[in-house]
Amino acid sequence: MRRKHVKRFSKAFSTVLLVALVAIALIGCTSTAKVEATPEIVVPVAPAKETPAPAPAPAPVPEPAPAPEPAPVPEPAPAPVVAPAPEPVLEPVPAPVAEPEIVYPLGVKPIVKNTQGDSLFDLFVVHTNDVHARIVPADGGMGYSKLATMLKVARSITNNILLLDAGDVTHGTNLANMFEGETAGVLLDMLGYDAVAPGNHDYNYGSERLIEAAKLASQYSNLKVLCANVLDANGNLVFQPYQIYDYNGFKVCVIGLTTPDTKTKAHPKATVGLTFDDPIIYQNAQAAIDLAHEYADYVIVLGHIGLDPDADSGITSELICQNVNGIDLFVDGHSHTTLEEGKTVNGTLIVQTGDYLKNVGVVDLVVKNKEVIGAYPMLIAASDVLDPANSDLAKSVGITEVPNDPEVDAYIDYMTTKLSEKLNVVVAEVPTFLDGERANVRTKKTNLSELISKAMTEATGADFTINNGGNIRKSIAAGKVTLGNINDVLPFTNTIVVCEITGQAVYDALEYGYRMLPGTNGGFPQTDLQVVYSKYSPAGSRIKRVLLNGQLLDKNATYKVATNDFLAAGGDGYTMFGKVLQEGKLLNEVFADYLALHFPVK
């Protein structure tokens, strides 16, 4: 069962599809629509005009006839003898022959999504990735409430929708983190997601929490957590590896994958006992895809893999597609890549939406007689959804507003209230004032910045930390410290990362960060290294010595530095950090854990 050649979509078609699928555009399509019953048309018929017939001529009057003689009375006839009817002979009716039930590997049961029996229809694969718990528009994307509205309208038009998420969805903001991802998981269920592939950040609460969440989702919802390459210490699959979806007899196999670099991208403690290098990604991959085609008409890999070969494994979605034939569609995540029209590699269409719900992806699959005869990818931008009044696309179809979904809003409001309660929880007690004043953290070390640096180094096992002073936004008074206090100090959703860096690059980074002294600078480097410098020397030659644990830093050596994802990506102009080795929790989580451990409540 193989696919037809995948065609590129046109801009005109994408506009029509946007109108057809989501709230800014839903008008349906000719091959897939829920058709309302057509009222019977009654045509009134006028009665025919009757033409009066001519009056008949009078008949002649006959002469009276003589009365007849009475007839003789006959003898009564004998009663007829009726032969008995023969008993009917019943021919045996053969019993209907039931089609043999297909037994799928590992006992997976197909999920039937549409039984109308159409031979020609559109199947819409709607996809997201790397949402990182950006639940509301204030987090930088369209938010789940408006997406829920669009999906409800879409489902009122067609049942042929497959909703997928390519991972890194449950961690990234306080509204999710404070509840160990529960908020995001419930929202995935409320929006009717069919499947999600876990990303490396979905392990931030520990593998036990993720595995338990996957079991609960399978037991109490229609959401499947799919991953075919994560094994436990005994070599057993940890998650369901695939799922079959049936649309009018057209079977779609969705296979989940998680980047092997999760072992280093997530905190090592989060994946103890697990391996991510199942041979399905390597030597057995082709056999696995060939087997999938024996049971399905179309094969989708839902992978948190990415397009950037920036880690030890070097595995990318493009590399997989180059070396494995028969993957029809690769719904990708992890690299935060925005592919407006997808990317075709070895006949496989790769799609990815960027991040944070800034876009929602749609692939329109045109299916005819159980074969895909066209595949048309597109992105729906958050700007078109949040501000349709100023969107040329929305204005072209007369849409001025995409309303929120009241059920989703009610749930988010409920969890926001619970979050407020959590932020009032006391987690530590400090003996002295911790200085986070703006003018200070942007020009020098303070006791607060030193504690944050120590927390980052301790949490990651890095050699040292370099953080930016502009990341610290408030001081902490002596006494009891709540989670809300810590959130005020570190309000951004920056995560902790560990990068490679050379000794020379450390000197370069510090020279760059100290260049504006004595002026304030949000990029001023806060570090637990000992830095000897002169603010009176010319910029570029102010750093005299850098010491690590009292020893001079070796400019030729390579170190592990803890920082935040903003600086690691070049934020504030820092281009000195090397390859990312590890990704972890939010900085405010890390600092809260540190204070609770070292300054417990008395």
C-alpha positions in Angstrom: 0.0 0.0 0.0 1.9 3.0 -1.2 1.1 6.6 -1.6 0.8 8.7 -4.7 3.3 11.5 -5.4 2.8 14.3 -2.9 2.0 17.6 -4.6 2.9 21.1 -3.5 -0.1 23.2 -2.5 -0.8 26.6 -4.0 -1.3 29.8 -2.0 -4.8 30.1 -3.4 -5.6 26.6 -2.2 -4.3 27.3 1.2 -6.6 30.3 1.5 -9.5 28.1 0.6 -8.4 25.4 3.0 -8.1 27.9 5.8 -11.6 29.1 5.1 -12.7 25.4 5.0 -11.1 24.1 8.2 -10.9 26.7 11.0 -13.0 29.4 12.4 -11.4 32.1 10.3 -12.3 30.1 7.3 -14.7 27.2 7.6 -16.7 26.8 4.5 -16.1 23.0 3.9 -14.9 21.2 0.9 -16.6 19.5 -2.0 -15.4 16.0 -1.2 -15.8 16.0 2.6 -18.8 17.8 4.1 -21.5 17.1 6.6 -24.5 17.7 4.3 -27.7 18.8 5.9 -30.9 17.1 4.7 -32.4 18.9 1.7 -36.0 19.9 2.2 -38.4 18.3 -0.1 -39.5 20.7 -2.9 -43.2 20.7 -3.4 -44.4 21.9 -6.8 -48.1 23.0 -6.8 -50.1 21.6 -9.7 -53.2 23.6 -11.0 -56.4 21.5 -11.4 -57.4 20.9 -15.1 -60.4 22.8 -16.4 -63.3 20.4 -17.3 -65.0 20.8 -20.7 -68.7 20.0 -20.5 -69.7 17.1 -22.8 -72.6 17.5 -25.3 -76.0 16.3 -24.1 -76.9 12.9 -25.5 -79.7 12.5 -28.0 -83.0 11.0 -26.5 -83.2 7.2 -26.8 -86.2 5.7 -28.6 -88.9 4.2 -26.4 -89.2 0.4 -27.1 -92.5 -1.5 -27.3 -93.5 -3.5 -24.2 -92.4 -7.2 -24.5 -94.5 -10.2 -23.2 -93.6 -11.7 -19.8 -91.2 -14.8 -20.1 -92.1 -18.3 -18.9 -90.6 -19.2 -15.4 -87.4 -21.3 -15.7 -87.1 -24.8 -14.2 -85.3 -25.1 -10.9 -82.0 -27.2 -11.4 -80.8 -30.0 -9.1 -78.2 -28.9 -6.5 -74.6 -29.6 -7.7 -72.3 -31.7 -5.5 -69.7 -29.9 -3.4 -66.2 -29.6 -5.1 -63.4 -31.8 -3.7 -60.3 -29.6 -2.9 -56.9 -31.4 -3.1 -54.7 -30.7 -0.1 -51.8 -28.2 -0.8 -48.4 -29.7 -0.7 -46.1 -28.8 2.3 -43.6 -26.1 1.3 -40.0 -27.2 0.9 -37.7 -24.8 2.6 -34.3 -24.4 1.0 -31.4 -23.9 3.5 -30.1 -20.2 3.7 -26.3 -20.1 3.9 -25.1 -18.1 7.0 -23.2 -14.9 6.2 -19.4 -15.3 6.2 -17.8 -12.8 8.6 -14.6 -11.2 7.4 -11.7 -12.3 9.5 -10.7 -9.8 12.2 -7.3 -8.2 11.6 -5.0 -8.8 14.5 -2.5 -5.9 14.8 0.9 -6.2 16.4 1.1 -5.8 20.1 -2.7 -6.0 20.4 -3.4 -2.5 19.2 -7.0 -1.9 18.4 -7.9 0.5 15.5 -9.9 3.6 16.3 -12.7 4.2 13.8 -13.1 7.9 13.1 -15.6 7.9 10.2 -17.9 5.2 8.8 -19.7 7.1 6.1 -18.0 5.0 3.5 -16.9 7.8 1.2 -14.4 6.8 -1.5 -13.3 10.4 -2.1 -12.7 12.7 0.8 -10.3 15.1 2.5 -8.5 14.0 5.7 -7.2 17.0 7.7 -4.1 16.3 9.8 -4.0 19.2 12.3 -0.7 19.4 14.2 1.2 21.4 16.9 4.7 21.1 18.4 6.8 22.6 21.1 3.9 24.5 22.7 5.9 24.4 26.0 2.7 25.1 28.0 2.0 28.4 26.4 -1.7 28.1 27.4 -3.0 31.6 26.9 -2.3 34.3 24.3 -0.3 36.3 26.8 2.3 33.5 26.6 3.1 34.4 23.0 0.8 32.3 20.8 -2.9 31.9 19.9 -3.7 30.0 23.1 -5.8 26.8 23.6 -9.1 28.5 24.0 -9.3 29.9 20.5 -7.8 26.8 19.1 -10.6 24.9 20.8 -13.2 27.1 19.1 -11.7 26.5 15.7 -11.6 22.7 16.2 -15.2 22.6 17.3 -16.3 24.5 14.2 -14.1 22.2 12.0 -15.6 19.1 13.5 -19.1 20.5 12.8 -18.2 20.3 9.2 -16.2 17.0 8.9 -15.3 14.0 11.0 -12.1 13.5 9.0 -9.7 15.3 11.4 -6.6 13.8 13.0 -5.2 16.0 15.7 -1.5 15.4 16.7 1.1 17.0 18.9 4.9 16.4 18.4 5.9 16.9 22.0 7.4 19.4 24.5 3.8 20.3 25.5 3.5 19.8 29.3 6.3 22.0 30.7 7.3 25.6 30.4 5.0 28.0 32.4 3.9 28.2 36.0 0.4 27.2 35.1 1.6 23.8 34.0 4.8 23.4 36.0 3.2 23.9 39.4 0.9 21.0 38.6 3.5 18.7 37.0 2.0 19.1 33.6 -1.6 18.2 34.6 -3.0 21.5 33.2 -1.6 20.9 29.7 -2.7 17.2 29.8 -6.3 18.1 30.6 -6.3 20.7 27.8 -5.1 18.2 25.3 -8.0 15.9 26.2 -10.5 18.8 26.2 -9.4 19.8 22.7 -9.7 16.2 21.5 -6.1 15.5 20.6 -5.7 12.0 19.2 -2.0 11.4 19.9 1.1 13.1 21.3 4.8 12.0 21.1 6.6 12.9 24.3 9.4 15.4 24.0 12.5 15.8 26.1 11.0 18.5 28.2 8.0 16.3 28.9 10.4 14.2 31.1 11.1 17.2 33.3 8.8 15.9 36.0 10.5 12.5 35.9 9.9 9.5 33.7 7.6 7.9 36.3 5.2 10.9 36.2 5.2 10.8 32.4 4.6 7.1 32.2 1.7 7.3 34.7 0.2 10.2 32.8 0.3 8.2 29.6 -1.5 5.3 31.3 -4.2 7.6 32.7 -4.7 9.2 29.3 -5.2 5.8 27.6 -7.6 4.6 30.3 -9.8 7.7 30.7 -9.5 9.6 27.4 -9.0 9.1 23.7 -5.5 10.6 23.8 -2.7 8.2 23.0 0.9 8.8 24.1 3.0 7.2 21.4 6.7 6.3 21.3 8.4 3.4 19.7 12.0 3.9 20.7 11.9 4.3 24.5 12.8 1.1 26.4 13.0 0.2 30.1 15.9 -1.5 31.8 14.5 -4.9 30.7 14.3 -3.9 27.0 10.5 -3.5 27.0 8.6 -0.7 25.4 7.6 1.9 27.8 4.8 3.5 25.7 2.4 2.3 23.1 4.4 2.5 19.9 1.7 3.2 17.3 -2.0 3.6 16.7 -4.2 2.8 13.7 -7.0 5.3 12.8 -9.8 4.3 10.3 -11.5 6.9 8.1 -14.0 5.3 5.8 -11.9 2.2 5.5 -8.7 4.2 4.8 -6.3 3.2 7.6 -3.7 5.6 8.9 -0.8 4.3 11.1 0.7 6.9 13.5 4.1 5.9 14.9 5.7 8.0 17.8 9.4 8.8 18.2 11.4 10.8 20.8 14.8 12.2 20.2 17.6 9.9 21.5 19.2 13.1 22.8 16.6 13.2 25.6 19.2 11.4 27.8 21.3 14.6 27.7 18.7 17.2 26.8 16.6 16.4 29.9 18.1 16.2 33.4 19.9 12.8 33.7 17.8 11.9 36.8 14.6 12.2 34.8 15.5 9.3 32.5 17.3 6.8 34.8 16.7 3.3 33.6 15.5 4.2 30.2 17.2 4.0 26.8 16.2 6.0 23.7 18.2 4.2 21.0 15.8 1.5 20.0 16.8 -0.1 16.7 13.6 1.1 15.0 15.5 4.4 14.4 18.5 2.6 13.0 18.9 -0.8 11.4 15.3 -2.0 11.9 13.6 1.2 10.7 12.9 0.1 7.2 11.4 -3.2 8.2 9.2 -1.4 10.7 7.8 1.0 8.1 7.3 -1.8 5.6 5.4 -3.7 8.3 3.3 -0.7 9.0 2.3 -0.5 5.3 1.0 -4.1 5.5 -1.6 -2.9 8.0 -2.3 0.6 6.9 -2.7 2.7 3.7 -0.8 5.7 5.0 2.1 6.0 7.6 2.7 9.0 9.7 5.7 9.4 12.0 4.9 11.7 14.9 8.4 12.6 16.1 10.0 14.9 18.6 13.2 14.7 16.5 13.9 18.0 14.8 16.0 19.3 11.9 19.0 20.5 13.8 21.9 18.0 14.3 23.0 19.9 17.4 23.5 17.0 19.8 25.5 13.8 20.3 23.3 11.4 18.3 23.1 13.5 15.2 19.6 12.1 14.5 17.3 14.4 12.6 13.9 14.0 11.0 15.6 14.7 7.6 18.2 12.0 8.2 15.6 9.5 9.1 13.6 10.3 5.9 16.7 10.2 3.8 17.4 6.6 4.9 14.0 5.1 5.3 11.5 4.7 2.4 7.8 4.7 2.8 7.2 7.3 5.5 4.3 9.3 4.0 4.2 12.2 6.5 6.6 13.2 9.3 5.0 15.5 11.8 8.1 16.9 13.5 9.1 18.9 16.6 12.0 19.7 18.9 14.0 22.1 16.6 11.3 24.9 16.8 11.5 25.1 13.0 8.8 26.9 11.0 8.1 25.1 7.8 5.4 27.2 6.0 5.0 24.8 3.1 6.7 21.7 4.6 9.8 20.0 3.3 9.9 17.0 1.1 12.8 14.5 1.6 12.9 11.2 -0.3 9.2 11.4 -1.0 8.3 12.1 2.6 6.6 15.4 3.6 8.1 16.9 6.8 6.0 19.5 8.6 6.7 21.6 11.7 5.0 24.7 13.1 7.7 26.5 15.0 6.7 26.9 18.7 4.4 28.3 21.4 1.2 28.0 19.3 2.4 30.8 17.1 1.1 28.6 14.3 -1.1 25.6 13.9 -0.3 23.3 11.1 -2.7 21.6 8.7 -2.1 19.0 6.1 -5.0 18.3 3.7 -4.8 14.8 2.4 -7.1 14.1 -0.6 -8.0 10.4 -0.4 -9.5 8.5 -3.3 -10.2 4.8 -3.2 -7.9 4.4 -0.2 -5.0 6.2 -1.8 -3.7 9.7 -1.1 -3.7 11.6 -4.4 -2.7 15.0 -3.0 -1.1 16.4 0.2 -1.3 20.1 0.9 0.5 21.5 4.0 -0.1 25.0 5.4 0.2 27.0 8.6 -2.4 29.1 10.3 -0.8 32.0 12.1 -1.7 33.2 15.6 -2.0 36.7 14.3 -4.8 35.7 11.9 -6.7 34.1 14.9 -6.0 36.8 17.6 -6.6 39.8 15.4 -8.7 38.8 12.4 -10.0 42.4 12.0 -6.5 43.3 10.8 -5.8 40.1 8.9 -6.1 40.4 5.2 -6.9 36.7 5.0 -9.7 36.9 7.7 -11.1 40.1 6.1 -11.3 38.4 2.8 -13.8 36.0 4.2 -15.6 38.4 6.4 -14.4 37.2 9.8 -13.8 39.9 12.4 -13.5 37.8 15.6 -12.6 34.3 16.7 -14.2 33.8 20.1 -12.8 31.9 23.1 -14.2 28.6 24.1 -16.2 29.0 27.3 -15.4 25.5 28.7 -11.7 25.9 28.1 -11.8 29.4 29.6 -13.6 28.1 32.7 -10.9 25.4 33.2 -8.0 27.8 32.8 -9.6 30.2 35.2 -10.0 27.4 37.7 -6.4 26.4 37.4 -5.2 30.0 37.6 -7.0 30.3 40.9 -5.3 27.1 42.2 -2.0 28.5 40.9 -2.5 31.7 43.0 -3.0 29.5 46.1 0.2 27.6 45.3 2.3 30.7 44.9 1.4 31.7 48.5 3.0 28.5 49.8 6.2 29.2 52.0 9.1 27.2 50.7 12.1 28.7 52.5 13.3 31.2 55.2 16.3 33.4 54.5 18.2 35.2 57.3 19.0 38.4 55.4 17.9 40.7 52.6 18.7 39.3 49.1 19.6 42.1 46.8 18.0 42.0 43.3 17.9 45.8 42.7 18.0 46.6 39.0 21.0 49.0 39.2 23.0 46.4 41.2 22.4 43.1 39.3 23.2 44.9 36.1 26.6 46.2 37.2 28.0 43.8 39.8 27.5 40.6 41.8 25.0 40.6 44.7 24.2 38.1 47.3 21.0 37.1 45.4 22.8 36.7 42.1 25.5 34.6 43.7 22.8 32.2 45.2 21.1 31.9 41.8 24.5 31.0 40.2 25.2 28.4 42.9 21.7 27.0 42.4 22.2 26.6 38.7 25.6 25.0 39.0 24.5 22.6 41.7 21.3 21.6 39.9 23.1 20.7 36.6 26.5 19.5 37.7 28.1 22.0 35.4 31.6 23.5 36.1 30.2 27.0 36.6 27.4 29.3 35.7 27.0 32.4 33.5 23.6 34.1 33.8 22.4 37.6 32.7 21.7 40.2 35.4 18.6 41.4 33.5 17.0 38.0 34.3 16.8 39.0 38.0 13.9 41.4 38.5 13.3 41.8 42.3 14.8 41.5 45.8 13.8 39.1 48.5 13.2 40.4 52.1 14.6 38.6 55.1 12.2 36.0 56.5 9.8 33.5 54.9 9.9 33.1 51.2 7.0 32.0 49.1 6.9 30.6 45.6 5.3 33.8 44.5 8.4 35.7 45.9 10.7 33.5 43.8 8.5 33.9 40.8 8.8 37.7 41.2 12.6 37.4 41.2 12.7 35.2 38.1 9.4 35.9 36.3 10.5 34.7 32.8 9.9 31.3 31.4 13.7 30.7 30.9 14.9 27.1 31.3 18.3 26.1 32.5 20.7 24.6 29.9 24.2 23.3 30.0 26.5 24.2 27.1 30.1 23.4 26.1 32.4 26.4 26.3 36.2 26.9 26.0 38.2 28.8 28.5 39.0 31.4 25.8 35.2 31.8 25.1 34.6 32.4 28.8 37.1 35.3 28.7 35.4 36.6 25.5 32.0 36.4 27.1 33.1 38.2 30.2 34.8 40.9 28.2 31.6 41.4 26.2 29.5 41.5 29.4 31.7 44.0 31.2 32.1 46.3 28.2 29.5 48.8 29.3 30.7 49.4 32.9 30.1 51.6 34.8 26.9 51.8 32.9 24.1 49.4 33.6 23.6 46.4 31.2 20.9 43.8 31.2 23.4 41.4 29.7 25.9 41.9 32.6 27.2 38.4 33.3 26.4 37.0 36.8 28.6 34.1 37.5 30.1 32.0 40.3 33.5 32.3 38.7 36.0 34.6 40.4 36.6 37.5 38.0 39.5 40.0 38.4 38.8 43.0 36.2 39.4 46.8 35.9 36.4 48.9 34.8 38.8 51.6 34.0 40.6 49.7 31.3 39.4 50.0 27.7 36.4 47.8 26.8 37.7 44.6 25.4 40.7 44.4 27.7 39.1 44.7 31.2 39.3 41.0 32.3 42.6 40.3 34.0 42.1 36.9 35.4 39.3 34.3 35.8 39.5 31.6 38.5 37.5 28.5 39.0 37.6 27.2 42.6 40.7 29.3 43.1 42.5 28.0 40.1 43.2 30.0 36.9 40.9 29.1 34.1 42.6 27.3 31.3 41.9 29.1 28.0 42.6 26.0 26.0 40.3 23.7 28.0 36.6 22.9 27.4 34.2 23.3 30.2 30.5 22.8 30.9 28.7 26.0 31.7 25.1 26.4 33.1 23.2 29.2 31.6 19.6 29.9 30.5 18.1 29.1 27.1 17.9 32.8 26.2 21.7 33.3 26.5 22.4 29.9 24.9 20.5 30.9 21.8 22.5 34.1 21.5 20.3 36.4 23.6 21.9 39.7 24.7 24.5 39.2 22.0 26.2 36.2 23.6 27.5 34.0 20.7 30.2 32.4 22.8 28.3 29.4 24.0 28.9 26.1 22.3 26.8 23.0 21.8 23.8 22.5 24.1 24.5 19.4 26.2 21.5 19.4 28.6 18.2 21.1 29.1 16.3 21.3 32.3 13.7 23.0 34.4 12.6 26.6 34.7 15.0 28.8 36.5 12.5 29.7 39.2 11.9 26.0 39.8 15.6 25.4 40.2 16.0 28.4 42.6 13.0 27.3 44.6 14.4 23.8 45.1 17.8 25.3 46.1 16.3 27.7 48.7 14.1 24.9 50.2 17.1 22.7 50.6 19.6 25.2 51.9 17.3 27.6 53.8 14.4 25.4 55.1 11.5 27.0 57.0 12.2 27.1 60.7 
